[in-house]
């Protein structure tokens, strides 16, 4: 039940606060990582505690759990949770067990969204298969991408938005209506944009103007000391 789930979350939070460096709590924390994946919930503090214990007790490291922690962290983009977790993972482990996840993270961080979706089509890769099978992963990444797009553009063709979100036109309508505060307009219409959900007749999605997506005029102020300028002109004569 929801009540029991809430009790479990509170119990883990208390356990981490009081016994963070006690290796005896590791099995409970590892089990909670599996629970986070299954329930599509998240606890960064608990996951960092797992990675910290792996640092202190390398022989206890569980690479499957590390992958799950990194996947859950990846779902928090644009927050830096993935990078925070990597700091606690030895380079050797990263190279041997986290290479695909690091590539995926880099593609998202650098805005190579179409390449990211192409990477996720490699279903024969075990890590890619795990990403696709993680509850809420695709939706979380789509939400993160749409947030980045909204901070970058005021208006974008719906087709282009669909490409970076890996959605067709009808799916874009549903995604925008659910996840993005927006206005939309038809390219053939000269009327002002109005607040509404994207419809099949809309060719563009228009995002609210924010401090991030509007052009800023650069003001250059120069101060010329006339006395120094006079002295300079005198020297040049």
C-alpha positions in Angstrom: 0.0 0.0 0.0 1.0 3.6 -0.3 1.2 3.9 3.4 3.6 1.0 3.7 5.7 2.5 0.8 5.9 5.8 2.7 7.0 4.0 5.8 9.7 2.2 3.9 11.0 5.4 2.4 11.1 7.0 5.9 12.8 4.0 7.4 15.5 4.1 4.7 16.0 7.8 5.2 16.4 7.3 9.0 18.8 4.4 8.4 21.0 6.4 6.1 21.1 9.4 8.5 22.1 7.3 11.5 24.1 4.4 10.0 25.5 5.8 6.8 28.9 4.1 7.1 27.8 0.9 8.6 28.4 -2.0 6.2 25.6 -4.0 7.8 22.9 -1.8 6.2 24.2 -2.4 2.7 21.8 -5.3 1.9 18.9 -3.1 2.9 20.1 -0.2 0.7 20.7 -2.5 -2.3 17.2 -3.9 -1.9 15.9 -0.3 -1.8 17.7 0.5 -5.1 15.8 -2.4 -6.7 12.6 -1.0 -5.1 13.3 2.5 -6.5 13.5 1.0 -10.0 10.3 -1.1 -9.6 8.3 1.7 -8.1 9.8 4.5 -10.2 10.8 6.5 -7.1 14.1 8.1 -6.3 16.4 8.7 -3.3 19.7 10.2 -4.2 21.0 10.3 -0.6 20.4 6.5 -0.2 22.1 5.8 -3.5 25.1 7.9 -2.7 25.4 6.0 0.6 25.5 2.7 -1.3 28.3 4.0 -3.6 30.2 5.3 -0.6 30.1 1.9 1.1 31.3 0.3 -2.1 34.3 2.7 -1.9 35.1 1.6 1.6 34.5 -2.1 0.9 35.3 -2.8 -2.8 34.8 -6.5 -2.4 31.1 -5.8 -1.7 30.6 -3.9 -4.9 27.6 -5.0 -7.0 27.9 -3.8 -10.6 24.3 -4.5 -11.3 23.3 -2.1 -8.5 25.8 0.5 -9.7 24.1 0.4 -13.1 20.7 0.8 -11.6 21.8 3.8 -9.5 23.3 5.5 -12.6 20.2 4.9 -14.6 18.0 6.5 -11.9 20.5 9.4 -11.7 20.3 9.8 -15.5 16.5 10.1 -15.2 17.0 13.3 -13.0 18.6 15.4 -15.8 19.2 18.3 -16.1 20.2 17.9 -12.4 23.8 16.8 -11.9 23.0 13.5 -10.0 24.7 11.3 -12.6 28.0 13.2 -12.3 27.8 13.2 -8.5 27.4 9.4 -8.6 30.3 9.0 -11.0 32.6 10.7 -8.5 32.1 7.8 -6.1 32.8 5.1 -8.7 36.4 4.0 -9.4 37.6 4.7 -12.9 38.3 1.0 -13.6 34.6 0.2 -12.8 33.4 3.0 -14.9 35.5 1.8 -17.9 34.5 -1.8 -17.5 30.8 -1.5 -16.5 29.5 2.0 -17.1 30.9 2.9 -20.6 27.5 2.9 -22.4 25.8 4.9 -19.6 28.6 7.5 -19.8 28.1 7.7 -23.6 24.4 8.2 -23.2 24.9 10.8 -20.5 27.3 12.7 -22.7 24.9 12.7 -25.7 22.2 14.2 -23.5 24.4 16.7 -21.8 25.7 18.0 -25.2 22.3 18.2 -26.8 22.8 15.3 -29.3 19.3 14.0 -28.8 18.8 12.2 -32.1 22.1 10.3 -31.5 20.8 9.4 -28.1 17.7 7.8 -29.5 19.7 6.0 -32.1 21.9 4.6 -29.3 18.8 3.4 -27.6 17.8 1.3 -30.6 20.7 -1.1 -30.1 18.5 -3.6 -28.3 21.2 -6.3 -28.4 23.3 -4.3 -25.9 22.5 -5.4 -22.4 22.8 -1.9 -20.9 20.6 -0.4 -23.6 18.0 -3.1 -23.0 18.1 -2.3 -19.3 17.5 1.4 -20.0 14.5 0.7 -22.2 13.1 -1.7 -19.6 13.5 0.7 -16.6 10.0 2.0 -15.6 9.7 5.7 -16.4 13.1 6.1 -18.1 11.9 7.1 -21.5 9.3 9.5 -20.1 11.8 11.1 -17.8 14.3 11.7 -20.6 11.6 13.1 -22.8 10.5 15.5 -20.1 14.1 16.6 -19.5 14.7 17.2 -23.2 11.5 19.2 -23.6 12.5 21.3 -20.6 15.9 22.0 -22.3 14.2 22.9 -25.6 11.8 25.2 -23.8 14.7 27.1 -22.2 16.4 27.4 -25.6 13.5 28.3 -28.0 10.4 30.4 -28.0 9.0 28.6 -31.0 9.9 25.3 -32.6 8.3 23.3 -35.5 6.3 20.4 -34.0 8.1 18.0 -36.4 11.4 19.1 -35.0 10.2 18.8 -31.4 9.0 15.3 -32.3 12.4 14.4 -33.6 14.3 15.3 -30.5 11.7 13.7 -28.3 11.4 10.6 -30.5 7.7 11.0 -30.9 5.3 11.2 -33.8 2.9 14.1 -34.3 0.0 12.8 -32.2 2.4 11.8 -29.4 3.9 15.3 -29.4 0.4 16.8 -28.9 -0.1 14.6 -25.8 3.4 15.2 -24.4 3.1 19.0 -24.8 -0.3 19.0 -23.2 0.9 17.0 -20.2 4.5 18.3 -19.6 4.8 21.8 -21.1 3.2 25.1 -20.2 2.8 26.6 -23.7 0.9 28.3 -26.4 0.5 27.1 -29.9 -0.2 28.6 -33.3 -0.9 27.5 -36.8 1.8 28.6 -39.4 -0.9 29.8 -41.8 -2.6 32.0 -39.2 -1.6 35.6 -38.6 -3.5 35.8 -35.4 -1.8 36.1 -32.1 -0.8 32.9 -30.4 -3.3 31.8 -27.8 -2.9 29.5 -24.8 -4.0 26.0 -25.8 -2.9 22.4 -26.2 -1.1 21.5 -29.4 -3.5 20.0 -31.9 -3.0 18.1 -35.1 -3.5 21.3 -37.2 -0.7 23.1 -35.3 2.6 23.2 -37.1 4.5 24.9 -34.3 4.8 24.8 -30.5 5.4 28.1 -28.9 6.9 28.2 -25.4 6.4 30.9 -22.8 9.0 33.6 -22.9 11.5 33.2 -20.0 14.8 34.8 -18.9 16.5 31.8 -20.6 14.9 31.8 -24.1 14.8 35.4 -25.0 17.5 37.4 -26.8 19.4 39.7 -24.5 20.7 43.0 -25.9 24.4 43.4 -25.0 25.1 46.9 -23.7 28.7 48.2 -24.1 29.6 51.2 -22.1 32.9 52.9 -22.7 34.5 55.5 -20.6 37.0 57.8 -22.3 39.3 59.9 -20.1 39.6 63.1 -22.2 42.8 64.2 -20.3 44.5 61.0 -21.2 43.2 61.2 -24.8 44.6 64.7 -25.1 48.0 63.6 -23.8 48.0 60.7 -26.3 47.2 63.0 -29.2 49.9 65.4 -28.1 52.5 62.5 -28.1 51.4 61.4 -31.6 51.9 64.9 -33.1 
